[in-house]
């Protein structure tokens, strides 16, 4: 495995996105890009629990992906309309 640029996978705490940590561990993946958790999961206790699981599995977070409700990656045109810092159609959407 390349130590400078290790292969990572996308994972989430509570959104059901990406690879489960157990699968990443079993495959020997040592780095993840983490989808930001929902507000209810962003507590010191949940963070400590998740960090312990990562440490037990030998996995490191190397990137945090800030996804938002209403984003779609279905095709390039949909990404242009729904993804980014301030898509015009979702500017007034509530944050979670």
PyMOL commands that set and color helices and strands:
alter all, ss='L'
color gray80, all
select helices_A, chain A and resi 21-27+39-41+44-57+76-82+88-90
alter helices_A, ss='H'
color red, helices_A
select strands_A, chain A and resi 8-12+31-35+60-65
alter strands_A, ss='S'
color yellow, strands_A
deselect
rebuild
show_as cartoon
